[in-house]
Amino acid sequence: MEEKLPLDAELIQQCLRGQSTAFRALYRRYQGRVRATLHQLCGPDVLDDLVQEVFLRAWKGLPRFRQSAQFSTWLYRITWNVATDCRRHQGKVRSHHQSLSALETRTSDSVNLNQLHYQDLVQRGLQALSLDHRAVLILHDLEDLPQQTVASILDIPLGTVKSRLHHARAAMRQFLQQDGVQL
């Protein structure tokens, strides 16, 4: 069994007392999930900068963090805000041409073409969704967060999460079927 890791609340208290190693522990614990979420919401182009921005905002905001809240939910909310800011500045999403260029580059590394094809389809399907629908689908289906947590992160009612999730799944299903994927 793994050694017992400190709880988020313990690490936060240590951070507030000036122990920077505690924040590094929080970073190591959550950076993978933050990175994956940002990648799905914004793409790979400025991913490192966005991850850094999330954790910078978290560090600066830690004194205002409500100890009654879950740190992970609060951090996802910051992630969502950073992604929203990024999307405002990006304008239009990557074009289909850029996706094909990335696919050609990746296939030169002798990766399974079928797997790349489906990954590319899913990425293009996600990019075709509105940011609101994509966020709900990513947080719930890919990050495996409960609907109530998604509602809290996005600051929307639970019913809106359910509705967006339904519509996002339907749109994704339609996109994949139009590309010839049998579901």
Secondary structure by P-SEA (a helix, b strand, c coil): cccccccaaaaaaaaaaccaaaaaaaaaacaaaaaaaaaaaccccaaaaaaaaaaaaaaaacccccccccaaaaaaaaaaaaaaaaaaaacccccaaaaaaaaaaaaaacccaaaaaaaaaaaaaaaaccaaaaaaaaacccccccaaaaaaaacccaaaaaaaaaaaaaaaaaaaaaacccc
